[in-house]
Amino acid sequence: MTQNGFALRIRKLLPTGWFPAPPATGEAEQAPVLNALLQGYGSVFAWIWAMLAGTADQTRLATMSGAFLDMFAADFFGTLLTRNPGESDDAFRARIEEALFPSLGTRPDVVDVIADQVGSAGRVIEPRNAGDCKGLGSLVSPATGGGYGYGVAALRYGSRGAPFQLFAQLPTGDTNLPATQTLDRIADVMPAGTIAWVQDVENLG
C-alpha cells in the first residue's frame, strides 16, 4: 500500500460535499491544502504498513533475514550455532534447518559433523568394514583381491569382535585432545549404544 493510496482511502471517508472530490487522471487538485494534510497521514500509514510487512517476514524461518536470523539461531542453539564470517542469510538458514531437523544415527552424519567442526573431511574407520580396514594380501602383490601387504599404507586390522564402534581421525593439524564441542556433536549424531574413538591428527597421510 502506497502513501497516495492511504491518502485516497482517508479522503473517501470524509463527508460528501465538505471538500472537492479527488481529481481524475490529468485533472488539477482542487484542494491542495487538504491533499497535503492527507498525504502526510498517508506517509505515516505507508511506513507502518511496510514495517508490518517486514515484521511478518521475520516470524518465519523461511523468510527471516539479517539480525533476526541470528537471534533465531541464538534462541534455539545458543553459541553452538553462529553465523560464519561473510555467510549469507540463505547459507546460514540452511545450516539452521539442518540443525533443527538433523539426520541422525548414520555414518554420513558423523562424517558431516567432522567436516563441519574441523572445516575439512576427516577419516572414519569401522573395524567391521572391509572398505575401511582393507584385506590382508601379500607383499609381492598386495593389491590382489583388494588386499594390502604389511607396511602398505591404509592397511588396518579389522575385527568382527568390535561391533558398533568406530575410529575418527580429525585433521586439525595437531595431536591435542579433540575439542569438547566436537566430541559432543559427534555423540549427538551417534546411535545409542555405540562408541566413537576420536583422535586429532596433523594430517590424514
VODREN-61315 format. One record per residue (C-alpha): residue number from 1; residue in one letter; y, z, x. Coordinates in steps of 0.5 Angstrom, whole numbers, plus 500, padded with zeros to 3 digits. Each point is the difference from the previous one (the first is absolute). Layout:
<recs>
<rec i="NUM" aa="a" Y="Y" Z="Z" X="X"/>
...
</recs>
This chain:
<recs>
<rec i="1" aa="m" Y="500" Z="500" X="500"/>
<rec i="2" aa="t" Y="507" Z="498" X="503"/>
<rec i="3" aa="q" Y="507" Z="503" X="500"/>
<rec i="4" aa="n" Y="502" Z="495" X="495"/>
<rec i="5" aa="g" Y="494" Z="501" X="495"/>
<rec i="6" aa="f" Y="501" Z="507" X="499"/>
<rec i="7" aa="a" Y="508" Z="499" X="499"/>
<rec i="8" aa="l" Y="498" Z="495" X="495"/>
<rec i="9" aa="r" Y="495" Z="505" X="497"/>
<rec i="10" aa="i" Y="505" Z="505" X="499"/>
<rec i="11" aa="r" Y="505" Z="495" X="497"/>
<rec i="12" aa="k" Y="496" Z="498" X="495"/>
<rec i="13" aa="l" Y="499" Z="508" X="498"/>
<rec i="14" aa="l" Y="508" Z="500" X="498"/>
<rec i="15" aa="p" Y="502" Z="500" X="493"/>
<rec i="16" aa="t" Y="501" Z="493" X="498"/>
<rec i="17" aa="g" Y="508" Z="498" X="500"/>
<rec i="18" aa="w" Y="502" Z="505" X="504"/>
<rec i="19" aa="f" Y="500" Z="495" X="506"/>
<rec i="20" aa="p" Y="500" Z="493" X="501"/>
<rec i="21" aa="a" Y="493" Z="497" X="501"/>
<rec i="22" aa="p" Y="497" Z="499" X="506"/>
<rec i="23" aa="p" Y="502" Z="493" X="503"/>
<rec i="24" aa="a" Y="495" Z="494" X="499"/>
<rec i="25" aa="t" Y="498" Z="496" X="507"/>
<rec i="26" aa="g" Y="506" Z="497" X="502"/>
<rec i="27" aa="e" Y="505" Z="504" X="496"/>
<rec i="28" aa="a" Y="505" Z="505" X="503"/>
<rec i="29" aa="e" Y="499" Z="507" X="499"/>
<rec i="30" aa="q" Y="505" Z="503" X="494"/>
<rec i="31" aa="a" Y="499" Z="507" X="502"/>
<rec i="32" aa="p" Y="500" Z="500" X="508"/>
<rec i="33" aa="v" Y="502" Z="508" X="500"/>
<rec i="34" aa="l" Y="494" Z="501" X="495"/>
<rec i="35" aa="n" Y="496" Z="496" X="504"/>
<rec i="36" aa="a" Y="502" Z="503" X="507"/>
<rec i="37" aa="l" Y="498" Z="507" X="497"/>
<rec i="38" aa="l" Y="493" Z="498" X="497"/>
<rec i="39" aa="q" Y="499" Z="496" X="507"/>
<rec i="40" aa="g" Y="501" Z="507" X="503"/>
<rec i="41" aa="y" Y="495" Z="503" X="496"/>
<rec i="42" aa="g" Y="495" Z="494" X="501"/>
<rec i="43" aa="s" Y="500" Z="501" X="507"/>
<rec i="44" aa="v" Y="498" Z="507" X="500"/>
<rec i="45" aa="f" Y="495" Z="499" X="495"/>
<rec i="46" aa="a" Y="497" Z="494" X="504"/>
<rec i="47" aa="w" Y="500" Z="504" X="506"/>
<rec i="48" aa="i" Y="496" Z="506" X="496"/>
<rec i="49" aa="w" Y="495" Z="494" X="498"/>
<rec i="50" aa="a" Y="499" Z="498" X="507"/>
<rec i="51" aa="m" Y="499" Z="507" X="502"/>
<rec i="52" aa="l" Y="495" Z="501" X="495"/>
<rec i="53" aa="a" Y="496" Z="493" X="501"/>
<rec i="54" aa="g" Y="500" Z="502" X="507"/>
<rec i="55" aa="t" Y="497" Z="507" X="499"/>
<rec i="56" aa="a" Y="495" Z="498" X="495"/>
<rec i="57" aa="d" Y="497" Z="496" X="506"/>
<rec i="58" aa="q" Y="500" Z="506" X="504"/>
<rec i="59" aa="t" Y="495" Z="503" X="495"/>
<rec i="60" aa="r" Y="494" Z="496" X="502"/>
<rec i="61" aa="l" Y="497" Z="499" X="507"/>
<rec i="62" aa="a" Y="499" Z="492" X="499"/>
<rec i="63" aa="t" Y="508" Z="500" X="499"/>
<rec i="64" aa="m" Y="502" Z="505" X="505"/>
<rec i="65" aa="s" Y="505" Z="499" X="506"/>
<rec i="66" aa="g" Y="503" Z="503" X="505"/>
<rec i="67" aa="a" Y="501" Z="507" X="501"/>
<rec i="68" aa="f" Y="496" Z="501" X="493"/>
<rec i="69" aa="l" Y="494" Z="497" X="503"/>
<rec i="70" aa="d" Y="501" Z="505" X="506"/>
<rec i="71" aa="m" Y="501" Z="506" X="495"/>
<rec i="72" aa="f" Y="493" Z="498" X="496"/>
<rec i="73" aa="a" Y="496" Z="500" X="507"/>
<rec i="74" aa="a" Y="503" Z="507" X="502"/>
<rec i="75" aa="d" Y="498" Z="503" X="493"/>
<rec i="76" aa="f" Y="493" Z="497" X="500"/>
<rec i="77" aa="f" Y="499" Z="501" X="507"/>
<rec i="78" aa="g" Y="505" Z="504" X="504"/>
<rec i="79" aa="t" Y="500" Z="498" X="507"/>
<rec i="80" aa="l" Y="494" Z="497" X="500"/>
<rec i="81" aa="l" Y="502" Z="493" X="498"/>
<rec i="82" aa="t" Y="507" Z="498" X="502"/>
<rec i="83" aa="r" Y="504" Z="493" X="501"/>
<rec i="84" aa="n" Y="499" Z="497" X="507"/>
<rec i="85" aa="p" Y="506" Z="497" X="503"/>
<rec i="86" aa="g" Y="502" Z="494" X="497"/>
<rec i="87" aa="e" Y="495" Z="500" X="495"/>
<rec i="88" aa="s" Y="501" Z="496" X="494"/>
<rec i="89" aa="d" Y="500" Z="503" X="493"/>
<rec i="90" aa="d" Y="494" Z="495" X="498"/>
<rec i="91" aa="a" Y="496" Z="502" X="506"/>
<rec i="92" aa="f" Y="502" Z="508" X="499"/>
<rec i="93" aa="r" Y="498" Z="499" X="493"/>
<rec i="94" aa="a" Y="493" Z="497" X="502"/>
<rec i="95" aa="r" Y="498" Z="506" X="504"/>
<rec i="96" aa="i" Y="502" Z="505" X="495"/>
<rec i="97" aa="e" Y="496" Z="497" X="495"/>
<rec i="98" aa="e" Y="494" Z="499" X="505"/>
<rec i="99" aa="a" Y="501" Z="508" X="501"/>
<rec i="100" aa="l" Y="501" Z="501" X="492"/>
<rec i="101" aa="f" Y="493" Z="496" X="499"/>
<rec i="102" aa="p" Y="496" Z="501" X="506"/>
<rec i="103" aa="s" Y="494" Z="496" X="501"/>
<rec i="104" aa="l" Y="495" Z="506" X="503"/>
<rec i="105" aa="g" Y="493" Z="501" X="503"/>
<rec i="106" aa="t" Y="499" Z="494" X="504"/>
<rec i="107" aa="r" Y="500" Z="497" X="507"/>
<rec i="108" aa="p" Y="506" Z="496" X="499"/>
<rec i="109" aa="d" Y="504" Z="506" X="497"/>
<rec i="110" aa="v" Y="499" Z="503" X="507"/>
<rec i="111" aa="v" Y="502" Z="494" X="504"/>
<rec i="112" aa="d" Y="506" Z="499" X="496"/>
<rec i="113" aa="v" Y="502" Z="507" X="500"/>
<rec i="114" aa="i" Y="499" Z="500" X="508"/>
<rec i="115" aa="a" Y="505" Z="494" X="500"/>
<rec i="116" aa="d" Y="505" Z="503" X="496"/>
<rec i="117" aa="q" Y="500" Z="506" X="504"/>
<rec i="118" aa="v" Y="500" Z="497" X="507"/>
<rec i="119" aa="g" Y="503" Z="494" X="499"/>
<rec i="120" aa="s" Y="494" Z="495" X="502"/>
<rec i="121" aa="a" Y="493" Z="499" X="499"/>
<rec i="122" aa="g" Y="495" Z="506" X="502"/>
<rec i="123" aa="r" Y="493" Z="500" X="501"/>
<rec i="124" aa="v" Y="495" Z="503" X="495"/>
<rec i="125" aa="i" Y="493" Z="501" X="502"/>
<rec i="126" aa="e" Y="494" Z="502" X="496"/>
<rec i="127" aa="p" Y="494" Z="502" X="503"/>
<rec i="128" aa="r" Y="495" Z="497" X="495"/>
<rec i="129" aa="n" Y="504" Z="493" X="500"/>
<rec i="130" aa="a" Y="497" Z="495" X="505"/>
<rec i="131" aa="g" Y="506" Z="496" X="500"/>
<rec i="132" aa="d" Y="504" Z="506" X="503"/>
<rec i="133" aa="c" Y="494" Z="502" X="505"/>
<rec i="134" aa="k" Y="497" Z="493" X="501"/>
<rec i="135" aa="g" Y="493" Z="500" X="502"/>
<rec i="136" aa="l" Y="497" Z="501" X="507"/>
<rec i="137" aa="g" Y="498" Z="494" X="504"/>
<rec i="138" aa="s" Y="498" Z="498" X="507"/>
<rec i="139" aa="l" Y="504" Z="500" X="506"/>
<rec i="140" aa="v" Y="498" Z="493" X="501"/>
<rec i="141" aa="s" Y="502" Z="497" X="493"/>
<rec i="142" aa="p" Y="504" Z="506" X="497"/>
<rec i="143" aa="a" Y="502" Z="496" X="494"/>
<rec i="144" aa="t" Y="494" Z="497" X="498"/>
<rec i="145" aa="g" Y="499" Z="502" X="493"/>
<rec i="146" aa="g" Y="506" Z="503" X="499"/>
<rec i="147" aa="g" Y="498" Z="506" X="505"/>
<rec i="148" aa="y" Y="504" Z="503" X="506"/>
<rec i="149" aa="g" Y="497" Z="502" X="507"/>
<rec i="150" aa="y" Y="502" Z="506" X="504"/>
<rec i="151" aa="g" Y="507" Z="500" X="502"/>
<rec i="152" aa="v" Y="502" Z="495" X="496"/>
<rec i="153" aa="a" Y="507" Z="501" X="496"/>
<rec i="154" aa="a" Y="500" Z="502" X="493"/>
<rec i="155" aa="l" Y="492" Z="503" X="500"/>
<rec i="156" aa="r" Y="500" Z="507" X="497"/>
<rec i="157" aa="y" Y="494" Z="504" X="498"/>
<rec i="158" aa="g" Y="499" Z="500" X="492"/>
<rec i="159" aa="s" Y="496" Z="505" X="496"/>
<rec i="160" aa="r" Y="496" Z="500" X="494"/>
<rec i="161" aa="g" Y="501" Z="507" X="500"/>
<rec i="162" aa="a" Y="507" Z="501" X="500"/>
<rec i="163" aa="p" Y="502" Z="497" X="493"/>
<rec i="164" aa="f" Y="507" Z="501" X="496"/>
<rec i="165" aa="q" Y="503" Z="500" X="507"/>
<rec i="166" aa="l" Y="505" Z="496" X="504"/>
<rec i="167" aa="f" Y="504" Z="500" X="506"/>
<rec i="168" aa="a" Y="507" Z="498" X="500"/>
<rec i="169" aa="q" Y="504" Z="498" X="506"/>
<rec i="170" aa="l" Y="507" Z="499" X="499"/>
<rec i="171" aa="p" Y="504" Z="496" X="506"/>
<rec i="172" aa="t" Y="506" Z="505" X="500"/>
<rec i="173" aa="g" Y="501" Z="499" X="508"/>
<rec i="174" aa="d" Y="498" Z="507" X="502"/>
<rec i="175" aa="t" Y="494" Z="504" X="499"/>
<rec i="176" aa="n" Y="503" Z="506" X="497"/>
<rec i="177" aa="l" Y="497" Z="503" X="494"/>
<rec i="178" aa="p" Y="501" Z="496" X="494"/>
<rec i="179" aa="a" Y="507" Z="502" X="495"/>
<rec i="180" aa="t" Y="498" Z="505" X="495"/>
<rec i="181" aa="q" Y="503" Z="495" X="495"/>
<rec i="182" aa="t" Y="496" Z="494" X="502"/>
<rec i="183" aa="l" Y="494" Z="505" X="499"/>
<rec i="184" aa="d" Y="502" Z="502" X="493"/>
<rec i="185" aa="r" Y="501" Z="493" X="498"/>
<rec i="186" aa="i" Y="493" Z="498" X="502"/>
<rec i="187" aa="a" Y="497" Z="506" X="497"/>
<rec i="188" aa="d" Y="503" Z="498" X="493"/>
<rec i="189" aa="v" Y="497" Z="493" X="500"/>
<rec i="190" aa="m" Y="493" Z="502" X="503"/>
<rec i="191" aa="p" Y="495" Z="501" X="494"/>
<rec i="192" aa="a" Y="498" Z="507" X="499"/>
<rec i="193" aa="g" Y="494" Z="503" X="505"/>
<rec i="194" aa="t" Y="502" Z="495" X="505"/>
<rec i="195" aa="i" Y="502" Z="501" X="508"/>
<rec i="196" aa="a" Y="505" Z="497" X="504"/>
<rec i="197" aa="w" Y="500" Z="501" X="507"/>
<rec i="198" aa="v" Y="507" Z="498" X="502"/>
<rec i="199" aa="q" Y="503" Z="498" X="507"/>
<rec i="200" aa="d" Y="506" Z="498" X="503"/>
<rec i="201" aa="v" Y="499" Z="495" X="506"/>
<rec i="202" aa="e" Y="505" Z="496" X="505"/>
<rec i="203" aa="n" Y="497" Z="493" X="497"/>
<rec i="204" aa="l" Y="494" Z="497" X="497"/>
<rec i="205" aa="g" Y="498" Z="497" X="506"/>
</recs>
